[in-house]
Each structure stands twice: as C-alpha cells, then as structure tokens.
Amino acid sequence: DQQVKQNSPSLSVQEGRISILNCDYTNSMFDYFLWYKKYPAEGPTFLISISSIKDKNEDGRFTVFLNKSAKHLSLHIVPSQPGDSAVYFCALSTGNQFYFGTGTSLTVIP
Amino acid sequence: NAGVTQTPKFQVLKTGQSMTLQCAQDMNHNSMYWYRQDPGMGLRLIYYSASEGTTDKGEVPNGYNVSRLNKREFSLRLESAAPSQTSVYFCASRFGQLYEQYFGPGTRLTVT
C-alpha cells in the first residue's frame, strides 16, 4: 500500500506564477519531510526539507508547508522559472528509512 | 569530489543471469541506500546500510542482495534476474543524522 502519494502526475505553470506541488501521506510515524528535484537521466537532487516540529520552511523561491493534522505536505515555488521544469518527489523519513512519492512533472511555460 | 558514482550506466540481461551493480561515494558518508524507480511508482527502497558492516531490508528487498564492502562502497547483486527487475536503479548516501541524501546518476537495467 502506497504510504506517500502525489496525486498530480503533472502540472503546467506560466513563468513568473506560483507552482504548488502536493504530497499526502497516511502514517503519523514520519519525522522529517523532504523535496527532491529530478532532471531526465540524472539522479534526484535535494531541494528543501522540514522537520515534523515545524509547519513552514523557506529557502529563497522555495517554501515547504507541513500540515500534520491533514497529513499533507506542499512545495511552493514563486516565481516559477523555466529552469524549474523537472520531476519533483516528496520523501518522508522515519529513522533510517525513506519513502518517496510517485513524483509530479512540473513544466514552466516561458 | 565525484560525489556518488554508479557503474554500469546501462545493462541488458537475459532472464536468469546474474550481475552486480556498483556504487561508491567519496564524501565520507555513513549511510548508503539502493532504490529502484519504476514508472508511476516513485523511488522504492531496496536495501540500506546505516554504517559500515550493517545492512537492512527496505520496502522491496526480494530478489536482491547487498554488500557494504567498506565505508565508500555499497554493491547490489541480482542472483537470477527476472523481467520484473527491469528498472532504473539509484544509489544514494547521507552523512550522519542529516536527512538529505545524495544520489548517483542511476543504472538503467533491462531484463529480457
């Protein structure tokens, strides 16, 4: 059973607008939450993270929000740029194990 | 620093053949991981090694074995390849209790 879900396989956004990527999970055991970005034929690269004791973390154009009661994680990118076009994975951690979402392919249209 | 390196980049196997995927990191990281990525499934953890000398099963360990050869190297072995193991395999490492992982470029494996 999939513990981490990204229900939108793809998302298209105009350059300069906000991109919102979502991630839902089913288990309260996760204690750390991360977002990775992946370009074709490359490995994922770390983008931003948040601890379970916080509800928001910001790094430049990227902000991650955590709603523990709803078991929901989101990534906001503003303003979106064409170079942000990639697949985005959420990843949830418990101890040494990590569970990844299915990914959302973001296309930023110039 | 090369980061995380994986060999080979591509491999085609026949059903029943065996092979070992190699992974090495030069960042002095303690933990290393093997994932597989399949369409619509995201990345799924096969095995991990929290430190040199230890290995543990992840979500999908069946059909695989691993060896943590030393702190730098973590290999994944398929003893008898099956078409269901056709996938892209990623190795990753992380330092201490920091959560972010560093990934290699992947190995694309096809089993016919």
Interface residues (C-beta under 8 A of the other chain):
Chain A: V4 Q6 P9 Y32 L34 Y36 A41 E42 G43 P44 T45 F46 S49 F89 A91 S93 N96 Q97 F98 Y99 F100 G101 T102 G103
Chain B: V4 S31 Y33 Y35 G40 M41 G42 L43 R44 L45 Y48 A50 D56 G58 E59 F90 A92 Y99 E100 Q101 Y102 F103 G104 P105 G106
